[in-house]
Amino acid sequence: MKNYKDNIILIGPLATGKSFIAEKLSLATGLCNHPVDKLKWYYRLQNGYNLSESTQILRSQGFEALISHAQQYFGAKEIMHLLRKFKGIIDLGASDTHCQNLSRLQELNAVLEPFQNVFLILPSKDEKMSIEILNDRLETRYKQDPLKKPVIESYLRMNEIFVKSESTKMLAKHIIYTDEKPIGHIVQEILMKSNYTNYETATLNLQKVS
C-alpha cells in the first residue's frame, strides 16, 4: 500500500476527544474528516450486522459483549478498504485498534504499517488519571441516554481496557497527551509531529480552531 504522507489517523479510547480534534485538524489543514464510527456502519451492515440483535446484547450482557460481537463485522480487512478509499483525517473508533488476539493485531499492524501519522490520543501520561478523566466524561455523556445509562458500568470497564490496551499502543506511531492543553496547541503538536507537508499554511489557520 502507498504511504500516504498527509493522512492523519487518530486512535484511542472512548471520550478522549478524537472526533473533536479531527474536526479541528480538518479546519486547519483543509483535509476531509472521516469519522470511522459513522463510516463503519456501511461495512457492518454489508457483512450482516443486525442492529436489533446488537442492541439486545448490549442490554443483556453489556458493552464488553457488544464489542466482541461487533468486531466480527468490522476488522482489519474493512479498515484497509476504508483507508484506501478515504484520504485526510481518519478518526478510528475505540474498539478498532484493541486486539484481543495476536492474529487480529498482526492483520491490523500490516494495514497501518505504511501510515506514519498514527496518533494515540490520551488525556494524561498517568494511566490512572486518564481513566478517571474519561470515566467522568462518559458518565456525563451517557447519563441521559436510555440505552447506555443502565449499562454505564460496562462502558467504564471496557474503556479502562481501551486505555490500557497494549495493541493500541503498539499500533500508534505517536502519543499526544491532551489534558489542560488548548485545542490549538494540540492541533499544532500533531501537525509538527506528522511532518504535514503544508504545515506553514495550516499554522496560519490555527486561529480557526480556537
C-alpha positions as CSV (number, residue, x, y, z in Angstrom):
1,M,0.0,0.0,0.0
2,K,1.2,3.5,-0.8
3,N,2.5,5.6,2.2
4,Y,0.0,8.4,2.3
5,K,2.2,11.1,3.9
6,D,-0.6,13.6,4.7
7,N,-3.1,11.1,6.1
8,I,-3.5,11.7,9.8
9,I,-5.0,8.8,11.8
10,L,-6.3,9.2,15.3
11,I,-6.8,6.3,17.7
12,G,-7.6,5.9,21.4
13,P,-10.2,5.1,24.0
14,L,-13.8,6.4,24.3
15,A,-14.3,10.1,25.2
16,T,-10.6,11.0,24.6
17,G,-11.5,13.8,22.1
18,K,-10.6,12.1,18.8
19,S,-13.7,13.4,16.9
20,F,-13.3,16.9,18.2
21,I,-9.6,17.0,17.4
22,A,-10.3,15.5,14.0
23,E,-12.7,18.3,13.2
24,K,-10.2,21.0,14.2
25,L,-7.4,19.3,12.2
26,S,-9.7,19.3,9.2
27,L,-10.3,23.1,9.7
28,A,-6.5,23.8,10.0
29,T,-5.4,21.6,7.1
30,G,-8.4,21.7,4.7
31,L,-8.2,17.9,4.6
32,C,-11.5,16.0,4.8
33,N,-12.5,14.5,8.1
34,H,-13.7,10.9,8.0
35,P,-15.1,9.6,11.4
36,V,-14.9,5.8,11.2
37,D,-17.6,5.3,13.8
38,K,-20.0,6.5,11.2
39,L,-18.4,5.0,8.1
40,K,-18.1,1.5,9.7
41,W,-21.9,1.1,9.6
42,Y,-21.7,0.5,5.8
43,Y,-19.3,-2.3,6.2
44,R,-21.1,-3.8,9.2
45,L,-24.4,-3.9,7.5
46,Q,-22.8,-5.3,4.3
47,N,-21.4,-8.1,6.5
48,G,-24.7,-9.0,8.0
49,Y,-24.6,-7.0,11.3
50,N,-28.1,-7.0,12.9
51,L,-28.8,-3.8,14.9
52,S,-31.7,-5.4,16.8
53,E,-29.6,-8.3,17.9
54,S,-26.7,-6.0,18.9
55,T,-29.0,-3.8,21.0
56,Q,-30.2,-6.9,22.8
57,I,-26.6,-8.0,23.5
58,L,-25.8,-4.5,24.9
59,R,-28.9,-4.5,27.2
60,S,-28.5,-8.1,28.5
61,Q,-24.7,-8.6,28.5
62,G,-23.1,-5.1,28.5
63,F,-20.7,-3.2,26.3
64,E,-17.9,-5.8,26.6
65,A,-20.0,-8.4,24.9
66,L,-21.2,-6.0,22.3
67,I,-17.6,-5.1,21.3
68,S,-16.7,-8.8,20.9
69,H,-19.8,-9.3,18.8
70,A,-19.3,-6.2,16.6
71,Q,-15.6,-6.9,15.9
72,Q,-16.8,-9.9,13.8
73,Y,-18.3,-7.4,11.3
74,F,-15.6,-4.8,11.1
75,G,-12.0,-5.7,11.2
76,A,-8.6,-5.3,9.5
77,K,-9.9,-6.0,6.0
78,E,-12.6,-3.4,6.3
79,I,-10.2,-0.8,7.8
80,M,-7.8,-1.4,4.9
81,H,-10.5,-0.8,2.4
82,L,-11.6,2.3,4.2
83,L,-8.1,3.7,4.4
84,R,-7.6,3.2,0.7
85,K,-10.9,4.9,-0.1
86,F,-10.8,7.9,2.2
87,K,-7.9,10.3,2.4
88,G,-7.4,13.0,5.0
89,I,-8.1,12.9,8.8
90,I,-9.2,9.4,9.8
91,D,-10.8,9.1,13.3
92,L,-10.8,5.3,14.2
93,G,-13.2,4.1,16.9
94,A,-12.0,3.0,20.4
95,S,-12.5,-0.7,19.7
96,D,-10.9,-0.7,16.2
97,T,-7.3,-0.9,17.5
98,H,-7.9,-3.0,20.6
99,C,-7.0,-6.6,19.6
100,Q,-8.0,-9.5,21.8
101,N,-5.8,-12.0,19.9
102,L,-2.4,-12.0,18.1
103,S,-3.8,-12.7,14.7
104,R,-6.0,-9.6,14.7
105,L,-3.1,-7.5,15.9
106,Q,-0.9,-8.8,13.1
107,E,-3.5,-8.1,10.5
108,L,-4.1,-4.6,11.7
109,N,-0.4,-3.9,12.1
110,A,0.0,-4.8,8.4
111,V,-2.8,-2.4,7.5
112,L,-1.4,0.5,9.5
113,E,2.3,0.0,9.0
114,P,2.5,2.2,5.8
115,F,0.9,5.1,7.6
116,Q,3.4,7.2,9.6
117,N,0.9,9.6,11.1
118,V,-1.0,7.3,13.6
119,F,-1.6,9.3,16.8
120,L,-2.8,7.8,20.1
121,I,-4.8,10.4,21.9
122,L,-4.9,10.2,25.7
123,P,-5.7,12.8,28.4
124,S,-2.6,12.1,30.6
125,K,0.7,10.2,30.8
126,D,-0.7,8.9,34.1
127,E,-2.8,5.9,33.3
128,K,-5.0,6.2,36.4
129,M,-5.6,9.9,35.7
130,S,-6.6,9.1,32.1
131,I,-9.1,6.6,33.3
132,E,-10.6,9.0,35.9
133,I,-10.9,11.8,33.4
134,L,-12.5,9.6,30.8
135,N,-14.9,8.0,33.3
136,D,-16.2,11.4,34.2
137,R,-16.7,12.3,30.6
138,L,-18.5,9.1,29.8
139,E,-20.8,9.4,32.9
140,T,-21.7,12.9,31.8
141,R,-22.2,11.8,28.2
142,Y,-24.4,8.8,28.9
143,K,-26.4,9.9,32.0
144,Q,-29.4,10.9,29.8
145,D,-29.1,8.0,27.3
146,P,-31.9,5.5,27.9
147,L,-30.0,2.7,26.2
148,K,-26.5,3.2,27.6
149,K,-27.2,4.6,31.1
150,P,-28.3,1.2,32.5
151,V,-25.1,-0.4,31.4
152,I,-22.7,2.5,32.0
153,E,-20.5,0.4,34.3
154,S,-19.7,-1.9,31.4
155,Y,-18.7,1.1,29.3
156,L,-16.4,2.2,32.1
157,R,-14.8,-1.2,32.5
158,M,-14.3,-1.6,28.8
159,N,-12.9,1.9,28.4
160,E,-10.3,1.1,31.1
161,I,-9.3,-1.8,29.0
162,F,-9.0,0.5,26.0
163,V,-6.8,2.9,27.9
164,K,-4.5,0.0,29.0
165,S,-4.6,-1.7,25.5
166,E,-1.1,-2.8,24.6
167,S,-2.2,-3.4,21.0
168,T,-3.4,0.2,20.6
169,K,-0.1,1.5,22.0
170,M,1.9,-0.8,19.6
171,L,-0.1,0.4,16.6
172,A,0.5,4.1,17.4
173,K,3.4,6.0,15.9
174,H,3.0,8.9,18.2
175,I,1.2,9.7,21.5
176,I,-0.5,13.0,22.2
177,Y,-1.5,13.9,25.8
178,T,-4.2,16.5,25.9
179,D,-5.2,17.3,29.5
180,E,-5.2,21.1,30.1
181,K,-3.8,21.9,26.6
182,P,-5.8,24.4,24.4
183,I,-7.1,22.7,21.3
184,G,-4.9,24.9,19.1
185,H,-1.8,23.6,20.9
186,I,-3.0,20.0,20.4
187,V,-3.6,20.5,16.7
188,Q,-0.2,22.2,16.3
189,E,1.6,19.4,18.1
190,I,0.0,16.8,15.9
191,L,0.9,18.8,12.7
192,M,4.5,19.2,13.9
193,K,4.9,15.5,14.7
194,S,3.2,14.4,11.5
195,N,5.6,16.5,9.3
196,Y,2.5,17.6,7.4
197,T,3.6,19.0,4.0
198,N,1.6,22.2,4.2
199,Y,2.5,22.9,7.8
200,E,3.1,26.6,7.4
201,T,-0.3,27.2,5.8
202,A,-2.0,25.0,8.4
203,T,-0.4,27.0,11.3
204,L,-1.9,30.2,9.8
205,N,-5.3,28.5,10.1
206,L,-4.9,27.7,13.8
207,Q,-6.9,30.7,14.7
208,K,-9.9,28.9,13.2
209,V,-9.7,26.1,15.7
210,S,-9.6,28.1,19.0
